[in-house]
Amino acid sequence: MNEAIHLGDFTSKAGSSVPVPCYFGDALAALADERPEIVVLCGDLSPATECDVFRDRFPERFFMAGIAEANMVGVAAGMARCGDVPFVHTFSVFATRRPFDQVAMQLAYPQTNVKLVGFLPGLSTLLGVSHQAIDDIALMRALPNMTIVEPAGPAQYEAAIRAAADHHGPVYLRVYRPDAPVDPAEPAMPLELGQGQILRDGPDAVLFAGGQMIAEALAAADMLADAGVDVTVANIHTVKPLDTAFVVEHARRTGHVVTAENHSIIGGLGSAVAETLMEAGIAAKFARIGIRDTFAEGGSTPYLFEKYGLSAHHLKKAVLRLTGAE
């Protein structure tokens, strides 16, 4: 992979000429100003994963591992044992599927203090199946000691990076770069590991979502309000450890639950919520929005979200079906 390639060549941008800031990269570099123990490793994707910001500011703390993800994880583990706090950058599918054995044996099992950062989650890339991480949460969720964080977007990146750095142990950060700049007036969002967040409150149903699906859930909530259905939108930024008490509380309160994830419906957020509700004996009506046990194809994110059932339109239909308001 050529280091000159930029993120715009991989993501489903709408062709805007407005430059998109490196929200994640800038936030990581800002924290590294405070914490000299933070180092960055990259799998030959510096501009695409925004760690070129860190590279240019702290060249002595930046390490290019090349397209050798398993080796990169091993190097990061060794650095962590020497007192560094490594942030390892590549695409989500390459951070989890390729080096899974090394992640399990060198990070999760010994609880090594390494932070995996995966870009291009789910159906957020034009490059198709080889680059679409539709099983990364399931893989990481199956590992003991692994914390999984998927912040809602750029407004939550700073808090997510700080929370990952503060946590002693392996963390998988699943992030995406927006197609356009966000409103600079948008306030920063806090993030406390393992604590769900209410973004919109309503009594008729609850939408548990994370990452890119937050915007879809909020858009669906607006459409549902026009149809007379008032829903709660909950940001589940930490898939593991899941805030089970939070999930149970809002499922019991509303009686109708929809999970929304840019990931397979198998093994991810939908599975985690379903397991929680069954073990708690909650008899809520339930639906999962996500990739339905299939590989996808290359295309723009809006096109793929619509074709594979992840769009706000599909969320709205799921809630109307559950509540009987169709």
C-alpha positions in Angstrom: 0.0 0.0 0.0 1.5 3.3 -1.1 2.0 5.8 1.7 0.9 8.6 -0.6 -2.6 7.2 -0.8 -5.1 9.3 1.2 -8.3 8.4 3.0 -10.4 9.9 0.3 -9.3 7.2 -2.0 -10.9 4.6 0.3 -14.0 6.2 1.7 -17.4 6.8 0.2 -17.2 10.6 -0.1 -19.7 12.6 -2.0 -17.1 14.6 -4.0 -17.0 17.7 -1.8 -13.9 19.9 -2.3 -14.1 21.1 1.3 -11.1 19.6 3.2 -12.1 17.4 6.2 -10.0 18.0 9.3 -8.1 15.0 10.9 -10.3 14.9 13.9 -8.9 11.7 15.3 -5.3 12.5 14.4 -5.4 15.9 15.9 -7.0 14.6 19.1 -4.4 11.9 19.5 -1.5 14.3 18.9 -3.0 16.7 21.4 -3.1 14.0 24.1 0.5 13.0 23.2 1.6 16.5 24.0 0.6 15.7 27.6 1.7 12.1 27.7 5.2 11.4 26.4 4.6 7.6 26.9 2.2 7.5 23.9 3.8 6.1 20.8 2.2 5.3 17.4 2.6 2.4 15.1 1.2 2.2 11.6 0.7 -0.5 8.9 1.6 1.6 5.9 -1.5 3.7 6.1 -0.5 6.9 7.7 -2.6 9.5 5.9 -5.5 7.1 5.6 -5.6 6.6 9.4 -4.7 10.2 10.3 -1.6 9.2 12.2 0.5 11.3 9.8 -0.5 14.1 12.1 1.3 12.4 15.0 4.2 11.3 12.7 4.9 14.9 11.7 4.7 16.3 15.2 6.6 13.4 17.0 8.7 11.6 14.5 10.9 10.0 17.2 7.7 8.4 18.6 6.3 7.1 15.3 7.1 3.6 14.0 6.2 2.4 10.5 5.7 -1.4 10.6 4.7 -1.8 6.9 2.0 -4.2 5.8 2.9 -6.7 8.5 0.0 -6.4 11.0 0.9 -9.5 13.1 4.4 -8.3 13.5 3.2 -4.8 14.3 1.0 -6.2 17.2 4.0 -8.1 18.6 6.2 -5.0 18.4 3.5 -2.9 20.1 3.2 -5.6 22.9 6.9 -5.4 23.5 6.9 -1.6 23.7 4.0 -1.7 26.1 6.0 -4.0 28.4 8.7 -1.4 28.4 6.3 1.3 29.6 5.1 2.9 26.4 1.4 3.2 25.5 1.2 2.2 21.9 -1.6 3.2 19.5 -1.6 0.8 16.6 -3.2 2.1 13.4 -4.6 0.3 10.3 -8.0 -0.5 8.8 -10.4 -2.3 11.0 -10.4 -5.5 9.0 -6.6 -5.6 9.1 -6.4 -4.7 12.8 -8.6 -7.7 13.8 -8.8 -10.5 11.3 -5.2 -10.7 10.0 -3.4 -10.6 13.4 -6.1 -12.3 15.5 -3.8 -14.8 17.1 -1.3 -12.2 18.0 -4.0 -9.9 19.4 -5.3 -12.8 21.5 -2.0 -14.2 22.8 0.1 -11.0 23.1 -2.6 -8.4 24.0 -5.7 -9.9 25.4 -4.3 -12.9 27.4 -1.6 -10.9 29.2 -3.7 -7.7 29.3 -1.0 -5.7 27.5 -1.6 -2.0 27.5 -1.9 -1.6 23.7 -4.6 0.4 21.8 -5.7 -1.0 18.4 -7.2 1.7 16.2 -9.3 0.5 13.2 -10.5 2.8 10.5 -13.1 1.9 7.7 -15.6 0.1 9.9 -18.3 -1.9 8.2 -19.7 -0.6 5.0 -17.8 2.7 5.0 -15.5 2.0 2.0 -15.7 1.8 -1.7 -13.2 -1.1 -1.8 -15.6 -3.9 -1.2 -15.3 -7.2 0.8 -11.6 -7.2 1.3 -11.7 -3.9 3.2 -15.1 -4.1 4.9 -14.9 -5.0 8.6 -18.2 -6.7 9.2 -17.0 -9.1 11.9 -14.3 -7.1 13.8 -16.5 -6.4 16.8 -17.5 -10.1 17.0 -13.9 -11.1 16.9 -12.7 -8.6 19.6 -15.8 -9.2 21.7 -14.9 -12.9 22.0 -11.6 -12.1 23.6 -11.4 -11.9 27.4 -9.9 -8.6 28.7 -10.6 -6.7 25.5 -12.4 -3.4 25.7 -14.3 -2.3 22.6 -15.1 1.4 21.9 -16.9 2.9 18.9 -17.4 6.6 19.5 -20.4 8.4 17.9 -18.2 10.6 15.7 -15.6 13.3 15.7 -17.3 15.2 18.6 -16.5 12.1 20.8 -13.0 11.2 19.5 -11.1 13.3 22.0 -12.9 11.7 24.9 -12.6 8.2 23.4 -8.9 8.5 22.9 -8.4 9.8 26.4 -10.5 7.0 27.9 -8.6 4.4 26.0 -5.3 5.9 27.2 -6.5 6.0 30.8 -7.6 2.4 30.7 -4.8 -0.1 31.5 -5.2 -3.0 29.1 -6.0 -3.6 25.5 -8.6 -1.5 23.8 -10.0 -1.7 20.3 -11.1 1.7 19.0 -13.4 1.5 15.9 -13.5 4.9 14.2 -14.4 6.5 10.9 -13.6 9.8 9.2 -16.7 11.9 8.2 -17.3 12.8 4.6 -17.5 16.5 5.4 -16.4 18.8 8.2 -18.6 18.8 11.3 -20.2 22.0 12.6 -17.5 23.7 14.7 -20.2 24.8 17.1 -21.0 21.2 18.0 -20.1 20.6 21.6 -17.6 17.8 22.5 -19.2 14.7 23.8 -18.0 13.0 27.0 -17.3 9.3 27.1 -17.0 7.1 30.1 -16.1 3.5 29.4 -19.0 1.1 29.9 -21.6 3.9 30.4 -24.5 4.2 27.8 -25.6 7.7 26.8 -29.1 9.0 26.1 -29.1 11.3 23.1 -32.8 11.6 22.7 -35.5 10.5 25.2 -38.9 9.0 24.3 -41.3 6.4 25.7 -42.3 4.3 22.7 -39.1 2.4 21.8 -35.4 2.5 22.3 -32.8 2.5 19.5 -29.4 1.2 20.8 -26.7 2.4 18.3 -23.1 3.2 17.9 -20.6 4.9 15.5 -22.0 5.8 12.2 -25.4 4.4 13.1 -25.9 7.2 15.6 -26.7 9.7 12.8 -29.0 7.1 11.2 -30.8 6.5 14.5 -31.3 10.2 15.1 -32.6 10.7 11.6 -35.0 7.8 12.1 -36.2 9.3 15.4 -37.1 12.6 13.6 -39.0 10.6 10.9 -40.8 8.6 13.6 -41.8 11.7 15.5 -43.5 12.9 12.4 -45.4 9.7 12.4 -46.4 10.1 16.1 -43.9 7.7 17.6 -41.5 9.1 20.2 -38.3 7.0 20.7 -35.2 7.0 22.8 -31.8 7.1 21.0 -29.0 5.6 23.1 -25.3 5.8 22.2 -23.7 2.5 23.1 -20.1 3.7 22.5 -18.7 0.8 24.6 -19.8 -2.5 23.2 -17.6 -4.3 25.8 -18.0 -4.0 28.7 -21.7 -3.4 27.8 -23.7 -1.2 30.2 -26.1 -4.0 30.9 -28.1 -2.2 33.6 -28.6 0.7 31.1 -29.8 -1.7 28.4 -32.2 -3.5 30.8 -33.6 -0.2 32.2 -34.5 1.3 28.8 -35.8 -2.0 27.3 -38.1 -2.5 30.3 -39.2 1.1 30.2 -40.1 1.2 26.5 -40.9 -2.5 25.7 -39.6 -2.1 22.2 -35.9 -2.5 21.3 -34.0 -2.0 18.1 -30.2 -2.3 17.8 -28.4 -0.5 15.0 -24.8 -1.4 14.0 -22.6 -1.0 11.0 -21.5 -4.6 11.4 -22.9 -8.1 11.0 -26.0 -8.8 13.2 -24.1 -11.9 14.4 -21.8 -11.4 17.3 -21.9 -7.6 17.6 -24.1 -5.0 19.4 -27.4 -6.8 18.5 -26.1 -10.1 19.9 -24.8 -8.4 23.1 -28.1 -6.7 23.7 -30.2 -9.8 23.0 -28.1 -11.9 25.4 -28.5 -9.2 28.1 -32.2 -9.0 27.7 -32.7 -12.8 27.7 -30.5 -13.3 30.8 -32.5 -10.5 32.6 -35.8 -12.0 31.6 -36.9 -8.9 29.7 -39.8 -9.7 27.3 -39.4 -6.7 25.0 -40.2 -6.8 21.3 -36.8 -6.8 19.6 -35.2 -6.2 16.2 -31.6 -6.0 14.9 -30.6 -3.6 12.2 -27.2 -4.5 10.6 -25.6 -6.6 7.9 -27.6 -9.7 7.7 -25.1 -12.6 7.4 -23.8 -11.6 4.0 -20.8 -10.1 2.3 -21.5 -6.8 0.6 -20.0 -5.0 -2.3 -18.2 -1.7 -3.1 -20.2 1.4 -3.3 -21.0 4.7 -1.5 -21.9 4.5 2.1 -25.5 5.8 1.5 -26.0 3.3 -1.3 -24.7 0.4 0.8 -26.6 1.4 3.9 -29.8 1.5 1.9 -29.2 -1.7 0.0 -28.1 -3.7 3.1 -30.8 -2.3 5.4 -28.8 0.0 7.6 -30.3 3.4 6.7 -32.6 5.6 8.8 -35.5 4.5 6.5 -35.0 0.9 7.6 -34.7 1.8 11.3 -38.0 3.7 11.0 -39.7 0.7 9.4 -38.3 -1.6 12.2 -39.7 0.6 15.0 -43.1 1.0 13.3 -43.3 -2.8 12.8 -42.5 -3.5 16.5 -44.8 -0.9 17.9 -47.7 -1.8 15.5 -47.8 1.8 14.2 -47.3 0.9 10.5 
